[in-house]
Amino acid sequence: MENYDADTGLEVIALLRAYDYGTEINDLIDGAAAALKKYEYDDAVELLWKVLS
C-alpha cells in the first residue's frame, strides 16, 4: 500500500482497544499505535498482521 493515513489508523486502533484481548494481543495493538504515531507504517502493518495470525 502506498498511501497511509495515520489518523484513520489510530481511530481504528482506538476502537480495537475498547476490548481486552489479553496481554499479548493488547501489546501488539499498542505497538501498532505507537508505530503509527511515529509514521513507521511498515512496523505498524507487521504488528497488525501478528494480531490476525
BELJOHU-V99536 format. One record per residue. N is the residue number from 1. RES is the residue in one small letter. SS is DSSP state (H for helix, E for strand, - for the rest). PSI is psi in whole degrees, 0 to 359 (* if undefined). Layout:
N,RES,SS,PSI
N,RES,SS,PSI
This chain:
1,m,-,136
2,e,-,332
3,n,-,119
4,y,-,151
5,d,-,101
6,a,H,321
7,d,H,317
8,t,H,318
9,g,H,318
10,l,H,326
11,e,H,318
12,v,H,318
13,i,H,323
14,a,H,322
15,l,H,320
16,l,H,322
17,r,-,353
18,a,-,344
19,y,-,154
20,d,-,111
21,y,-,1
22,g,-,159
23,t,H,313
24,e,H,310
25,i,H,318
26,n,H,319
27,d,H,321
28,l,H,317
29,i,H,317
30,d,H,322
31,g,H,321
32,a,H,320
33,a,H,316
34,a,H,320
35,a,H,318
36,l,H,322
37,k,H,334
38,k,-,5
39,y,-,31
40,e,-,76
41,y,H,319
42,d,H,320
43,d,H,318
44,a,H,316
45,v,H,316
46,e,H,316
47,l,H,319
48,l,H,326
49,w,H,324
50,k,H,326
51,v,H,321
52,l,H,342
53,s,-,*
